[in-house]
Amino acid sequence: MTDVLARLRALQQGDLPTHGGSTLAYVYDSGLAEADELGRQALALYGATNGLDPTVFPSLRTLENDLVAWAARLLQGGEAVGTVTSGGTESILLAVQTARDAAPGIAQPSMVLPSTAHAAFHKAAHYFGVRAVVVEVDEATYKADPDAMAAACDDTTVLVVASAPSYAHGVVDPIPELAAVASARGIRFHVDACIGGWVLPYLRAGGVEVAPFDFVVPGVTSISVDLHKYAYTPKGASILLHRTAGLRRPQYFAHADWPGYTMLNSTMQSTKSGAPLAAAWAVVQHIGDEGYQRLARTSYDATLRLADAAEAIDGLSVLARPETTLVALRSDERADVFTIADEMVARGWFVQPQLSFRGQPASLHLSMSAATAPRLDELIAALQAAVAQAQAAGPVQVAPELAEAAKAIDPALLDDAAFDGLLEIAGLGSGETLPDRMAPVNALLDVAPPRLREALLIAFLDRLMRPS
Ligand SMILES: *Cc1c(COP(=O)(O)O)cnc(C)c1O
């Protein structure tokens, strides 16, 4: 047994560190060792339970109702109900599915999204046959434009979407104005607070000025908030809230017309582990309101300080002033952000490259965890050094003929051999080993149109995921 565990630990050596504050995307670290230990023990305690049927595991019902009540209180939903899901994507998928199924008379439903909405809405569009109508955001602020959103609504619109805040830029859309647009037309309005929903209420409680974004705004019908981000719980937990039980009804699925048990599901999963739910409950109880208020303030202050420090680095700037705990950084023409990201990795820090998009420059995303705050000076020094090094090296040059070719390729016409060749050119080879430096790969992807980026990445994943 110890031998097998040792092998797991050895395999983990190649992973990004989940704790210690040096990873600024994917993982969120409270820095509270006791909360982590509690989460681990709760996971172990509940690993074999099944949330398929809350009548036979009544403890899971209690835990879920407790967590939903907590979130409803935070997000000012007087009569709100909700569901604990496996993550932000599942919460969003369910919000879209529910809106679609609440309007069975609309044969070809659509939803209106700002261009900054999370990719999960496009996944929902793909899965559920809901057309995504994408609306440009304000060029200067990266926020949704209520007039343009209103103009995009029509008789087929089943959902309007906004973010609090957006993942890529960390800005909060004008929720009251957008809610008015949706409710004037009787359309559901989802606020994606996956990453901000456990931060903004605590910042507000701590005296930070926070524009209304939750159920206090009339017309907001559902909100998603992830526990496995800024509630610092183990992975696999998010909440989807609906303003009323009536609005939630179409989310539920039952099937009695087969020979087995009557299936009754609130989520996309049927058999589901109670472990992430129990762990989330335990961590939330342990950290508590005061703890979250402190953690939110710590991360927010560190984010603002980082933004100021980045602005002071020659050649670096923020895309938008942070409103929560996220910041996006861009570089001027002397360096490319992909090289900066590689230089950060070389210095022990992970920041997340974001490709250029609709005229917006490529950038680096940083999600600030509370555990990073005590190491902020170190992070800033690494950033200074990484930028200087990237400027000395100069931006990665993509051969102009390659960039031209990338624009002309129709991915629908490529076969497996063609993808093999393209992946080789992109430096992603057979997928067996990843390149040390990702900048050349990212620079090449960056000149490709989104459809080609997607096709290449899928081809890459397809080759990566083969049994050994
Ligand atoms: C993280 C995130 C999501 C998706 O959540 P997952 O837990 O990764 O599925 C959706 N929206 C926003 C704004 C997010 O930050």
The ligand as a Gaussian input file, in Angstrom:
#p B3LYP/6-31G(d) Opt

LIG

0 1
 C      -13.747000      29.151000     -13.591000
 C      -14.880000      29.846000     -14.272000
 C      -15.884000      29.126000     -14.931000
 C      -15.816000      27.621000     -15.163000
 O      -15.654000      26.923000     -14.010000
 P      -14.979000      25.479000     -13.925000
 O      -15.072000      25.231000     -12.468000
 O      -13.590000      25.598000     -14.437000
 O      -15.807000      24.537000     -14.720000
 C      -16.927000      29.844000     -15.465000
 N      -16.979000      31.180000     -15.382000
 C      -16.022000      31.914000     -14.770000
 C      -16.135000      33.400000     -14.704000
 C      -14.938000      31.258000     -14.195000
 O      -13.976000      31.972000     -13.612000

